[in-house]
Amino acid sequence: MAIKKRDQVTVVSSPDAPGLVGRTGEAWPTGDGRVQVDGIRDPHLDLALGTPTFTEDQLRQA
C-alpha cells in the first residue's frame, strides 16, 4: 500500500500506544519509511510529545 500525503488512515497496530488503535487521521509520510498521523489525539499532546508516527504496516487506508 502506498500511503500518500493527506490520505485518511486508520491505526491497526500500535504496541507502544495501544490506545491509538482504531483511530483515524490524516497521513503525512516522513520520507524515511514512517508516516505521521495527524488528528488522532489531543493537539496539545502532539505539541508536547510530537505527532505519532507509524510504519505503513501499522496503518490501513480508511
C-alpha positions as CSV (number, residue, x, y, z in Angstrom):
1,M,0.0,0.0,0.0
2,A,1.4,3.4,-0.9
3,I,0.1,5.9,1.6
4,K,0.2,9.5,0.2
5,K,0.1,12.8,1.9
6,R,-3.3,13.6,3.4
7,D,-4.7,10.1,2.9
8,Q,-7.2,9.1,5.6
9,V,-5.6,6.2,7.5
10,T,-6.7,4.1,10.5
11,V,-4.2,2.7,13.0
12,V,-4.4,-1.1,13.2
13,S,-1.4,-1.8,15.4
14,S,0.5,0.3,17.9
15,P,2.4,-1.7,20.5
16,D,3.8,1.5,22.2
17,A,0.4,3.2,22.3
18,P,-2.5,0.7,22.2
19,G,-5.0,3.4,22.9
20,L,-4.4,4.8,19.4
21,V,-5.6,1.6,17.6
22,G,-8.8,2.2,15.7
23,R,-8.3,5.9,15.4
24,T,-8.4,7.6,12.0
25,G,-6.4,10.6,11.0
26,E,-4.5,12.3,8.1
27,A,-1.3,10.8,6.9
28,W,1.9,12.7,6.4
29,P,4.7,10.4,5.1
30,T,8.1,11.5,6.6
31,G,10.3,10.2,3.8
32,D,12.1,7.6,5.9
33,G,9.5,4.9,5.7
34,R,7.4,6.1,8.5
35,V,4.1,8.0,8.5
36,Q,2.9,10.7,10.9
37,V,-0.8,10.6,11.6
38,D,-2.3,13.9,12.4
39,G,-5.6,14.3,14.3
40,I,-5.7,11.0,16.3
41,R,-5.2,12.6,19.7
42,D,-5.4,15.9,21.5
43,P,-3.4,18.6,19.6
44,H,-1.9,19.8,22.9
45,L,-0.4,16.3,23.5
46,D,1.0,16.3,19.9
47,L,2.7,19.7,20.6
48,A,4.2,18.3,23.8
49,L,5.2,14.9,22.6
50,G,5.3,15.2,18.8
51,T,2.9,13.7,16.2
52,P,2.7,9.9,16.4
53,T,4.5,8.0,13.7
54,F,3.9,4.5,12.3
55,T,5.1,2.2,9.7
56,E,2.8,1.5,6.7
57,D,2.2,-2.0,8.1
58,Q,0.6,-0.4,11.2
59,L,-1.9,1.5,9.1
60,R,-4.7,0.9,6.6
61,Q,-6.4,3.4,4.4
62,A,-9.8,4.5,5.8
